[in-house]
Amino acid sequence: MEQRISLREANQHLARYIKAVEAGEEVIITRRGQPVARLMPLPRERVLSEEQQAARERTRMRMQQGYALGGKPVSRDTLHEQ
């Protein structure tokens, strides 16, 4: 949701609008009816636990190694012929 407030209102009640932004709202500040600034929440960075980081690293390593599926390598020409 978006709110539009005057610069004067922002100066007088900044803490109120910061709380609204923390709750996910966006606040547009106007001067003489023209938008001049936008208050919006910062994107939150996801912090992984040590276990999650270790699992992510194991997955990356496994993906780099690849999976042996038991098939033979196929050339581009062979695929094209089929």
C-alpha positions as CSV (number, residue, x, y, z in Angstrom):
1,M,0.0,0.0,0.0
2,E,1.2,3.5,-0.7
3,Q,0.6,6.7,1.4
4,R,1.2,10.2,0.2
5,I,2.1,12.8,2.8
6,S,3.4,16.3,2.8
7,L,7.0,17.2,3.8
8,R,5.6,19.0,6.8
9,E,3.7,15.9,7.9
10,A,6.8,13.8,7.4
11,N,8.9,16.2,9.6
12,Q,6.3,16.2,12.4
13,H,5.6,12.4,12.5
14,L,8.6,10.7,11.0
15,A,8.6,7.9,13.5
16,R,5.0,7.0,12.6
17,Y,5.9,6.7,9.0
18,I,9.1,4.7,9.7
19,K,6.9,2.2,11.5
20,A,4.6,2.0,8.5
21,V,7.5,1.3,6.3
22,E,8.8,-1.4,8.6
23,A,5.4,-3.0,8.3
24,G,5.8,-3.1,4.5
25,E,4.1,0.1,3.4
26,E,5.6,2.7,1.0
27,V,5.3,6.4,1.8
28,I,5.6,9.1,-0.9
29,I,6.6,12.5,0.5
30,T,5.4,15.5,-1.5
31,R,6.3,19.2,-1.6
32,R,3.6,21.5,-2.8
33,G,1.8,18.5,-4.1
34,Q,4.7,17.1,-6.2
35,P,6.4,13.8,-5.2
36,V,10.0,14.4,-4.0
37,A,10.9,11.3,-2.1
38,R,9.9,7.7,-1.4
39,L,10.3,5.8,1.9
40,M,10.2,2.1,1.3
41,P,11.5,-1.0,3.1
42,L,14.9,-2.2,2.3
43,P,15.1,-5.8,0.9
44,R,16.0,-8.2,3.7
45,E,19.0,-10.3,3.3
46,R,18.5,-13.9,4.1
47,V,21.0,-15.2,6.6
48,L,21.7,-18.9,6.4
49,S,22.6,-21.0,9.4
50,E,25.9,-22.9,9.4
51,E,24.0,-26.1,8.6
52,Q,22.3,-24.4,5.6
53,Q,25.6,-23.0,4.3
54,A,27.2,-26.4,4.6
55,A,24.3,-28.0,2.7
56,R,24.5,-25.4,0.0
57,E,28.2,-26.0,-0.4
58,R,27.7,-29.8,-0.6
59,T,25.0,-29.3,-3.3
60,R,27.3,-27.0,-5.3
61,M,30.1,-29.5,-5.2
62,R,27.8,-32.3,-6.2
63,M,26.5,-30.3,-9.2
64,Q,30.0,-29.5,-10.3
65,Q,30.9,-33.2,-10.3
66,G,27.8,-34.2,-12.2
67,Y,25.8,-37.3,-12.0
68,A,26.7,-40.6,-13.6
69,L,23.6,-41.9,-15.3
70,G,25.2,-44.8,-17.0
71,G,24.8,-43.6,-20.6
72,K,27.3,-43.0,-23.3
73,P,28.4,-39.6,-24.4
74,V,26.3,-38.4,-27.4
75,S,27.8,-36.1,-30.1
76,R,25.8,-33.3,-31.7
77,D,26.0,-35.1,-35.1
78,T,24.5,-38.3,-33.7
79,L,21.6,-36.3,-32.2
80,H,21.1,-34.5,-35.5
81,E,21.0,-37.7,-37.5
82,Q,18.3,-39.1,-35.2
